[in-house]
Amino acid sequence: MDRRKKKTRQAVYDAFTHLLETKAYSAITVQEIIDEADIGRSTFYSHFETKDDLLRALCTEIFEHVFSENLTREKTHDFSTIERELQGEITHILYHLKDNYRYIGRILSSESGEMFMRYFKEYLEKVFEGELEKIKTDIPKDYLMNHMVCDFAETVRWWMKNDAYSPEEISGFFFATTPFA
């Protein structure tokens, strides 16, 4: 994607997330996004077919960064120097979700929350995949995968409503109740 397209896409993301800070997802119109981003209607539709498509693209972009193989120093945390292990990865994911709390919390509390969770769970499966192979159990692996993914996803949903805990505390709660511990 060329620089101009990236800049336009970022303007749409910024407009959309800004609107999510004050309005429910269902109440936001494409026209409001266009106005906030200061772009034309045809420009919006050359990037996204619908508002749901915009949400999917935004989730994909967030998750590709959050679930990146390369952990780098960030404004709020630095996992770049630690050995790569599951609890560190989970804590890293939680920091990113916390950094984006304003609009992720808004998305999760609206009817678009299920769409967000579906995409989130797809990425979580990739995180847990290798770890499940290390667990010795008679429980079917697909059941255990479903359980772990749903457990963590619902932990995040709960945390977004009860944000009094740090990412380290939430990670600790999760691992205290999982077969990975």
C-alpha positions in Angstrom: 0.0 0.0 0.0 1.5 3.4 -1.0 2.0 6.2 1.5 -1.0 8.2 0.4 -3.4 5.2 0.9 -1.8 4.5 4.3 -2.4 8.1 5.3 -6.0 8.0 4.2 -6.6 4.7 6.0 -5.1 6.0 9.2 -7.3 9.1 8.9 -10.4 6.8 8.7 -9.2 4.7 11.6 -8.6 7.8 13.7 -12.0 9.2 12.8 -13.7 6.0 13.6 -11.9 5.4 16.9 -12.5 9.1 17.9 -16.3 8.6 17.2 -16.2 5.3 19.2 -15.0 7.3 22.2 -18.3 9.2 22.4 -20.9 7.1 20.5 -22.1 3.5 20.3 -20.9 1.6 17.2 -24.5 1.2 15.9 -25.1 5.0 16.2 -22.1 5.9 14.0 -22.8 6.4 10.4 -20.4 6.2 7.4 -21.2 9.9 6.8 -19.9 10.8 10.3 -16.7 8.8 9.7 -16.3 10.6 6.3 -16.9 14.0 7.8 -14.5 13.3 10.8 -11.8 11.9 8.5 -12.3 14.8 6.0 -12.4 12.5 3.0 -14.9 11.9 0.2 -17.5 9.2 0.1 -15.8 7.5 -2.8 -12.5 7.5 -1.0 -14.1 5.8 2.0 -15.7 3.1 -0.3 -12.4 2.6 -2.1 -10.9 1.4 1.2 -13.9 -0.2 2.9 -17.2 -1.7 1.6 -19.1 -1.1 4.8 -18.7 0.1 8.4 -18.4 -3.6 9.4 -15.6 -4.0 6.9 -13.9 -1.0 8.5 -14.3 -2.6 12.0 -12.8 -5.9 10.6 -9.9 -4.0 9.1 -9.2 -2.1 12.3 -9.3 -5.3 14.3 -7.0 -7.0 11.9 -4.5 -4.1 12.1 -4.7 -4.0 15.9 -4.3 -7.8 16.2 -1.5 -8.0 13.7 0.5 -5.6 15.9 -0.6 -7.0 19.2 0.1 -10.6 18.2 3.3 -9.8 16.3 6.2 -12.3 16.6 8.5 -9.4 17.3 8.0 -7.9 20.8 9.4 -4.4 20.8 9.7 -1.6 23.3 6.4 0.3 23.5 5.4 3.5 25.3 3.7 1.6 28.2 5.7 -1.6 28.3 8.9 -3.3 27.1 8.9 -7.1 26.5 11.6 -6.9 23.9 14.3 -8.1 26.3 12.5 -11.0 27.9 12.5 -14.6 26.8 9.5 -15.4 24.7 7.1 -17.4 26.9 3.3 -17.6 27.0 2.6 -15.6 30.1 4.8 -12.8 28.8 2.9 -12.9 25.5 -0.4 -12.8 27.2 0.7 -9.9 29.4 1.9 -8.1 26.3 -1.5 -8.6 24.6 -3.2 -7.2 27.7 -1.0 -4.1 27.6 -2.0 -3.4 24.0 -5.7 -3.9 24.8 -5.4 -1.6 27.8 -3.6 1.0 25.6 -6.6 0.9 23.2 -9.2 0.6 26.1 -11.2 3.6 25.1 -12.5 2.2 21.9 -12.1 -1.5 22.5 -14.3 -1.1 25.6 -16.8 0.7 23.4 -16.7 -2.0 20.7 -17.1 -4.8 23.3 -20.1 -3.1 24.9 -21.9 -2.7 21.6 -23.5 -5.1 19.1 -20.1 -5.2 17.3 -18.5 -6.8 20.3 -19.2 -10.3 19.0 -17.5 -9.5 15.7 -14.5 -8.2 17.6 -14.4 -11.3 19.8 -14.6 -13.6 16.8 -11.5 -12.0 15.3 -9.8 -11.9 18.6 -10.4 -15.6 19.2 -8.9 -16.5 15.8 -5.7 -14.8 16.8 -5.7 -16.4 20.3 -5.9 -19.8 18.7 -2.5 -19.1 17.1 -1.0 -18.1 20.4 -2.3 -21.2 22.3 -1.6 -23.7 19.5 2.0 -24.6 20.3 1.4 -24.6 24.1 -1.4 -27.1 23.9 0.9 -29.7 22.4 3.0 -29.5 25.6 0.1 -30.4 27.9 -0.2 -34.1 28.8 -4.0 -34.8 29.1 -6.7 -37.1 27.9 -8.9 -34.1 27.2 -9.4 -33.7 23.4 -7.1 -30.9 22.2 -9.9 -29.1 20.2 -12.0 -29.0 23.4 -9.1 -27.7 25.4 -8.3 -25.1 22.7 -11.9 -23.9 22.7 -11.9 -23.7 26.5 -8.6 -21.7 26.7 -9.5 -19.3 23.9 -13.0 -18.6 25.3 -11.7 -18.4 28.8 -9.1 -15.7 27.9 -11.5 -13.9 25.6 -14.1 -13.7 28.4 -11.4 -12.7 30.8 -10.6 -9.7 28.5 -14.3 -8.8 28.2 -14.7 -8.9 32.0 -11.5 -6.8 32.4 -12.7 -4.2 30.0 -15.7 -3.7 32.4 -13.6 -3.9 35.6 -10.4 -2.2 34.6 -9.1 -1.8 38.2 -6.4 -4.5 37.6 -3.1 -4.3 35.8 -2.2 -6.5 32.8 0.2 -8.4 35.1 -2.6 -9.1 37.6 -5.1 -10.2 34.9 -2.4 -12.5 33.3 -1.8 -13.9 36.8 -5.5 -14.6 37.3 -5.7 -16.3 33.9 -2.7 -18.5 34.5 -3.8 -19.4 38.0 -6.9 -21.0 36.5 -5.5 -22.7 33.4 -3.7 -26.0 32.6 -0.7 -23.9 31.4 0.3 -23.0 35.0 
